[in-house]
Amino acid sequence: MHWDEQRLVVSVYAPSVQGYRITMTPKLLNAAREVLFMITGAAKAGALKTVMDAPRTDLPAARIRPSSGNIQWFVDREAAALLDMRGNNS
């Protein structure tokens, strides 16, 4: 996804719902005190593993690093299936 880095929100066409949605940009999310990610389902397992193992990836979630806030991850078993649960992830 390409957007103006100075914007706080952008309008993005979502083919899955055949309409537009408002998306918060990394600039807005990185200014937050608390960022919560909720990841569910096996279809997200690969992307979650990539973000956790290689935080410099091009996936949008990897760009979220609050400057003075916290990130909390809420993940179900299916989405976490590929993660090393021994705490060795980045």
Secondary structure as GFF3:
##gff-version 3
##sequence-region A 1 90
A	DSSP	beta_strand	9	14	.	.	.	ID=ss1
A	DSSP	beta_strand	19	24	.	.	.	ID=ss2
A	DSSP	alpha_helix	26	29	.	.	.	ID=ss3
A	DSSP	beta_strand	34	39	.	.	.	ID=ss4
A	DSSP	three_ten_helix	42	44	.	.	.	ID=ss5
A	DSSP	alpha_helix	45	53	.	.	.	ID=ss6
A	DSSP	three_ten_helix	60	63	.	.	.	ID=ss7
A	DSSP	beta_strand	70	75	.	.	.	ID=ss8
###
